[in-house]
Amino acid sequence: MSRRLAHTLVVALFAALVVLAFSRVHYTWNWAGVWEYREKFLQGWLTTVALSLAALVTSTAIGALAAVCLQSRNVLLEAVGRVYVELIRGTPLLVQLLIGFYVIASAVGLENRFVVGVLVLSLFSGAYMAEIFRGGLAAIPKTQRDAARAIGLTPWQTMRFVILPQAVRLVLPPVAGQLVSLIKDSSLLSVIAISEFTLNAQEVNSFTYSTLESYLPLAVGYLLLTLPLSALSRWLEGRFKYET
Amino acid sequence: MKLDVTNLTQRFDATTVLDRLALATGEIQALVLVGPSGGGKSTLLRILAGLDVPVAGSVAFDGSPLPRDEESLRRYRKTVGTVFQAYNLFPHLSALDNLLLPLVRVHGLSHAAAVARVREPLERFQLMAHAHKRPAELSGGQKQRIAILRALVVQPRRLFLDEPTSALDPEMTAEVLEMIGELKALGTQFVLVTHEMGFAKRVADEVAFIGDGRVLAHGTADEMFNRCDEPRVRGFFARILA
């Protein structure tokens, strides 16, 4: 059986189960009411896309910077990296968002919700990225640095031509997974009243009392973002593939 | 080359690996370092190759001492070639790109000039057919021969080879030793660490026996293998050649 056929089969089976479940609860659909608010869904979805893209770039940069700190021989830098990673990974994003928005952003006079949301989300995701990057760099054997030094590469060239190309291949799958999480985690920004996809769906629900009709499009909307990302990651993995 | 090592000491944590080692060679082309594992051969070779800095002592090739700061050492390493036991090829690059990397990035050749430079050696050592393979697709012997070429194509003053055949089966060992023998015939200077005593005998101008972080005996191949009366050296050869 081909892989494509297997995937289609599993999706079809799952869909059949969902349809069966819905048919048993005798739910009365009201798509017409929700359709009225299609603009709101689209606007929310686009906001989520924009938030995610911005956080994706920022969190990768923060993650890289924090990974450098974690690797640093300077004990102060190492401590900064370690405390950041442990604090962020050990606390709920919800709490970080509330403190970030109502306390820290207010204290420094930052009022743009969108900017605060992207920053908090990036700091959150960056901590996970940092550990992924650190692990990827640490997985390259010391003998590779030896060989690079032996041929006279500078430390910077060693990073650029020897370490990074090998580390990228290692971190690609976990980074893609982290980015998928980031897109879904952006739904929590609804708690600081950014009218992104999830908040808008919640509002449609409160206007129409059509819960499933409001939230099913939400699931589809997130899948539209996360599935292509997974596909892209698999394609890149294939391109970087080589035996070691 | 003429090598002068005085008072060379190297420690890792509390372990003394080289203990005030001294060695002065004549004007020679090939120096072979032999001796028991853990005796300090590889540590000495890494210092000679400019990869490690000793805690004390000095090394001079042809009268010019090795520097101690990393920037000067890097300039020194550009002028020599090092070959490792485990090949240490870059697995993400093809064999050809492994050769081109130092030429283009360290020695400033254009891509075309670098490709032209590596063609003749690849053909001479029957590696052209494998040039576009990644290291994982090469046999151990092919990997090590590419690694030797990577060190060689930058036209170094001399090569440092650290047990280049220890990870290879006998057939591949023969293939790599043949290449090193050919380099000797071409006039390449090198310092070789090896357990292949037959080969050492053939190729060495001088042999130094290293044990317990010191030079226990040193002389021409003939003096060392046939006439050495240092008991530890005789015992070692007796065991290994038996």
Interface residues (C-beta under 8 A of the other chain):
Chain A: T143 Q144 D146 A147 R149 A150 I151 G152 L153 T154 Q157 F161 V162 P165 Q166 R169 F240 Y242 E243 T244
Chain B: A49 L51 R74 R75 R77 K78 G81 T82 F84 A86 N88 L89 F90 P91 H92 L101 P102 R105 V106 H107 R134 A136 E137 R150 A151 V154
